[in-house]
Amino acid sequence: AMAEVAPFFHTFADIAARNADDPSEIYSTTVYLISLMTVMIGIVFLLCGKFGIGKILSFFPNYITLGLIGGIGVWAATLSVDVSLSEFAQPDGPWWRSAFTIHFA
């Protein structure tokens, strides 16, 4: 998965943990929510392509589009570092909080 969607995965896991009657349901509920999000995004992208919404970008100057994409890249890089280091920042946090879930004794 891409780093910029990792906070959404954490949110899904938090939702599943808060609403689960049994702790064994957390993983399957999280996977279901991620799958549902993936299908919904695919449908939105399909509709955008079907109705030609991508043509709107031709109205913006090229440097604005490049700046927007560059800003998203900086945001994604910053967020990926934050997500990767969150286990070290909160060592007592829940297991789904970070990409680093393996602890060595």
Order of alpha helices (4+ residues) and beta strands (2+ residues): alpha-alpha-alpha
